[in-house]
Amino acid sequence: MRTKVAIIGAGPAGLFLAHLLARARIDAVVLERRTRDYVEGRVRAGVLEQGTVALMEELGLDARLKAEGLPHTGTNLAYDGEIFRIDMAALTGGSAVTVYGQQEVMRDLFDAAEPRGVRIVFEAEDLRLDGLSGDSPSVTYRKDGVAHTLACDYVAACDGFHGVGRASIPADVLKVYERVYPFGWLGILAEVPPVNHELIYANHARGFALASMRSPTRSRYYVQVGLDERIEDWSDERFWDEVETRLGPTASAGLVRGPSFEKSIAPLRSFVAEPMRYGRLFLAGDAAHIVPPTGAKGMNLAVSDVAMLAEALSQFYGERDSSGLDGYSARALARVWKAERFSWWFTGLTHRFPDMDEFARRMQVAELAYIRGSRAAQTAIAENYVGLPMGFGREAVAA
């Protein structure tokens, strides 16, 4: 087979890119080593930035999003029994976020793929990338025991943190920056109404907690736990007790308890790989960067990556202008590092670290109290939370 762009991975980054290229009439094939049910069923992010929502509207993928998504014009911070709201819309000229699970986004992307001519090969195993530094790259893989070769002009690695894409870049070219956090998030899903109509991020002496939701009747809660914790040691009763304690009496006043139907522990890390281009290979999404979930940036960063990449590919195939492709890595990384900064800062503000003494704890509380009384501080949070403009940071690239 031959195509213009071989896309590795059918997660959010890969499928958004495939839809963008299909709209631009640029031939592409998506190779995914798992089944559709597996990819669609992964429990992941649930907060969409303004830009991600706008892109779904632009692509005509927003019918269910409009019907089922939960727009949030604000968010809440709680500490030491106190709670205050940041009015994101008022501080950003009307911008907001929308709660809509990644599983639902993937369903929308998959359902629209075949009618729009998006080609996806599922259960493509043993992928290998060749010729990335030359003019004739290719991807080899096995499907149903048969070997295949896909020749292409470019490869877009949207295959996640453990994928073959980043691993195909020579070690002397790739530079990795990483911060592994000494805790994780224990999360549950439960068929109970959310405690608040907007998210609550809570800082407590016992650790972080987050009250979120997936719908008016389905809630998502998290508590910070040590990396040595085991899921089986956390009964539902213990979990609800801890959430209630960490949210505080005011924030947890409307808490409804119920049995969980999904429970997992996710470690936290900040990770960036540079550059995001090597020859004919481009990295996007988790293949290039990971953020702590505190700032709700993971899937949104993947979407901004591929929006930039699709724009650059359209410029190349439409005008034979390669400047967008040449500048993709620097442009994407300028936005990535700002999102990494916000997620890192927000994690540090809301979590309890093992080496934290009373002075450090007092500094957290003082900063939260300052944010509560400062419109400027709240504006900075709101701007980052709803999502920086895609072009944000071009001046830094030029410098």
C-alpha positions, -999 to +999 in steps of 0.1 A: +000+000+000+010+036-004-004+068+012+008+103+018+006+102+056+009+071+078-007+077+112+004+054+140-022+052+167-060+056+167-063+075+199-075+112+201-043+125+184-044+100+155-081+102+148-083+140+150-054+142+126-070+117+103-103+137+101-084+169+095-064+154+067-096+138+052-112+173+052-081+186+033-083+157+009-048+144+020-046+106+018-038+089+051-040+055+067-043+050+105-026+019+120-038+008+154-024-022+173-056-026+194-092-031+186-118-003+184-135-015+215-103-013+235-093+022+223-128+035+228-133+019+262-102+035+279-112+057+308-093+089+303-097+127+303-130+144+306-125+182+303-123+198+268-107+231+263-124+258+243-102+251+213-110+214+213-147+221+214-143+246+185-124+220+165-151+194+170-177+219+158-155+228+128-153+192+119-190+186+123-184+161+152-203+181+178-239+167+177-236+146+208-212+171+224-239+198+222-266+175+235-246+157+263-216+179+271-216+200+303-202+235+297-184+249+327-178+287+329-160+283+362-141+260+386-136+258+423-107+256+447-111+243+483-086+244+512-089+240+550-127+239+548-130+270+526-141+270+490-141+297+463-150+299+426-129+312+397-153+327+371-134+316+340-159+331+315-158+366+332-120+366+333-114+354+297-140+372+277-165+344+277-143+312+273-153+280+291-145+243+292-168+214+285-170+182+305-173+154+279-154+121+284-126+110+261-146+078+256-174+099+241-150+119+219-135+086+206-170+073+198-177+104+178-144+102+159-148+065+151-185+067+141-177+094+116-145+078+102-159+053+077-185+077+062-158+103+056-133+078+041-109+077+071-090+044+067-082+026+099-064-007+102-070-023+136-049-050+152-018-039+132+010-056+152+048-056+152+051-021+137+085-009+124+094+024+109+120+026+082+136+052+061+127+081+084+158+101+076+155+096+038+129+105+012+110+071+012+098+062+047+077+031+053+058+013+080+058-025+082+033-044+103+015-077+106-023-081+103-039-115+109-004-131+106+003-115+072+031-090+068+023-056+051+043-026+041+028+009+039+049+033+019+043+070+026+057+106+025+055+112+062+048+093+094+028+109+123+035+090+155+003+094+177+009+061+194+013+072+230+041+071+256+051+035+250+047+035+212+072+028+185+072+064+172+094+081+197+115+049+201+124+052+164+143+085+170+181+079+176+191+084+212+217+110+202+190+131+186+163+128+213+164+149+245+140+139+273+128+160+302+110+143+330+096+147+365+080+117+382+058+126+411+060+106+444+022+099+444-007+089+422-044+094+418-069+068+430-100+074+410-135+060+409-166+062+387-200+060+404-236+064+392-244+092+416-250+129+410-220+151+413-214+170+445-212+203+426-222+214+391-186+224+385-152+207+394-137+211+428-099+209+433-092+204+470-060+209+490-061+193+524-034+184+549-041+147+541-036+153+504-053+163+472-089+155+461-109+162+430-147+161+426-156+158+389-183+143+368-191+127+334-229+135+334-256+149+357-259+113+371-224+100+369-195+112+391-157+109+389-137+114+421-100+112+428-078+112+459-041+115+461-024+083+473+011+069+477+026+049+449+027+018+473-011+018+477-032-011+464-067-008+450-079-037+470-071-018+502-095+009+493-131-001+499-158+022+486-166+033+522-129+042+529-128+062+496-159+082+503-148+089+538-115+103+525-132+124+498-155+139+523-127+148+546-105+163+520-132+184+503-142+198+537-177+203+552-188+231+529-177+215+496-189+180+505-223+191+519-242+177+489-221+145+485-240+114+475-223+081+480-228+050+459-210+018+447-181+024+423-181+005+390-145+015+380-116+020+403-079+026+393-047+042+404-027+064+379+008+076+386+017+112+378+045+125+357+056+155+336+074+144+304+086+162+273+106+148+243+124+171+220+124+176+191+089+166+179+102+160+144+129+137+131+133+135+093+099+123+079+086+115+114+064+138+135+055+132+171+021+142+185+002+137+218+015+114+245+043+102+222+059+135+228+046+147+262+028+137+293+012+161+318-002+155+353-040+154+350-043+183+375-046+209+347-068+188+324-043+193+295-034+158+282-060+152+254-062+189+247-025+192+240-027+162+217-055+180+197-035+212+195-005+192+182-023+176+154-042+208+145-008+224+139+005+194+121-025+192+098-022+229+090+015+223+081+007+193+059-021+211+041+003+240+034+029+215+020+005+196-002-015+226-012+012+251-018+044+230-018+055+251+011+074+231+037+079+260+062+051+248+084+065+213+086+100+227+093+086+249+121+062+223+136+084+211+164+093+245+177+057+258+174+042+228+191+068+227+219+062+264+227+026+256+236+035+222+252+060+238+277+034+264+288+008+236+294+035+216+313+043+247+334+006+252+344+001+215+352+033+213+372+024+245+391-012+235+398+000+200+410+025+217+434-002+240+447-028+213+454-009+182+465+009+171+496+045+160+489+063+135+512+090+160+522+066+188+528+071+204+562+047+229+580+064+259+563+057+245+529+022+237+538+017+272+551+030+285+518+004+265+499-024+279+520-010+315+517-009+312+479-045+298+478-056+327+500-038+352+477-055+336+446-089+339+463-085+377+467-066+385+435-084+390+401-050+390+384-041+356+398-075+342+390-072+355+354-039+337+349-054+305+361-085+309+340-065+317+308-045+285+312-074+264+322-096+272+293-066+267+270-040+291+256-045+301+219-029+277+195-006+305+183+005+314+218+043+313+221+052+321+185+071+351+198+091+328+220+099+306+190+111+335+170+133+347+199 
